[in-house]
Amino acid sequence: MKHARKTDPIESKMAAKRIDAANCDRAVAALVLEALRDDHMSDEMIAFNAWKTNSGFRLSADRIRHGRLLLARLGMIEVAGRKKLSSGAWGRTWRRTK
């Protein structure tokens, strides 16, 4: 929490955590959007492409979903279809909106 001091009341510390989380979500959203530049893909493919293009920095599945959710709410990406994932379950694929 870089925006709160140890002596700040708990409400300030909670607000700082929300700011840090929002900044992180925006950064991950940028990585997700960059990963989707070529084709539509699932969350696991987005994570792999983000890892390749971001010098080996691993993103958790939750981080990918948060970044993707932000982009979907802004209308920058949309559901492209469904495909079978490596786990055998069916999952959505995503693409940039035109």
Number of C-alpha atoms within 10 A of each C-alpha: 14 9 12 16 11 9 8 10 10 11 10 15 18 13 14 17 16 13 15 14 14 15 12 15 21 16 13 22 22 16 22 24 19 15 23 20 10 10 11 19 22 22 19 17 15 25 22 16 18 24 16 13 12 13 8 11 11 13 16 10 12 10 18 21 19 19 21 26 16 18 21 18 10 10 11 14 21 20 15 16 13 13 14 12 15 9 7 8 8 12 17 16 21 21 21 19 11 6
